Amino acid sequence: MAWHLQGTYVENCSCEVVCPCTASAFAAPADYERCNAALAWHIDSGEVDGTDVSDLSVVLVLDAPQQMSEGNWRVGMFMDDRASDEQAEKLGGIFSGQMGGPLANVVPLIGENLGMEVASIEHIDDGRRHRVTVGDAIEMEIEDLVSPFDPDGPPPKLTETKHPASSEFTPARALAGRIQGLGVDFSGEGKSGLSTPFSWSG
């Protein structure tokens, strides 16, 4: 079953700026005892075995030990309520790692599946700012960092991160961050953010 997805990824986690897990390719531990995060994908264009999944969003919530590479993650999924049953089934297969692709590599690290809920998801990219809301469960807005020495130039990048979403990210700071759903509850305001275009296929 062939598939491809392209779009924008936004993340807010409980670490300070910049998240040491991503910056160290997961060699360094998170800043605090648990790593909590909201991971949001908006699909600008995509197709899964002939089914168009463009303009849909999927958001994962994560609760993991401080050393993420040790596994025992708790992960839940929010599915866009605009997705048809067929679209939801196929996107669920990709974002659970069952259909291969980058997320299949982290499946062995997941110790508990927190389930899936269907919710209204809004994903807005406005220049350096990225905002995601998921029903009443998630509200996050991050702003990409820029150098004060070159505020109109390109933002700094993290590269070769080994992160499943992409190998390259723009670090950001969360202007707002409230996650309360599927058994994950934390405030990410002022904490680490990441944004990047993504392109997956399987």
Number of C-alpha atoms within 10 A of each C-alpha: 8 10 21 18 23 18 19 21 25 27 26 32 30 25 22 17 18 18 24 17 22 23 19 15 16 18 13 16 20 23 17 13 11 17 22 27 26 29 21 27 25 26 23 16 15 20 19 20 10 10 12 16 23 17 15 24 27 25 25 20 26 23 25 22 18 18 19 19 17 12 16 16 21 21 25 21 25 25 24 24 17 15 18 11 10 13 20 19 12 20 24 18 14 23 20 20 17 13 18 16 18 19 17 15 11 15 15 12 15 16 13 12 14 18 12 15 13 16 19 14 23 15 23 13 16 9 8 14 17 24 20 26 21 23 16 13 15 21 21 25 26 29 22 20 20 18 11 8 7 9 10 9 10 11 16 14 16 16 15 14 17 16 19 14 24 18 15 19 26 21 25 29 24 26 19 18 27 19 24 15 19 20 14 18 17 18 19 27 20 20 21 25 35 28 28 20 18 20 16 16 15 13
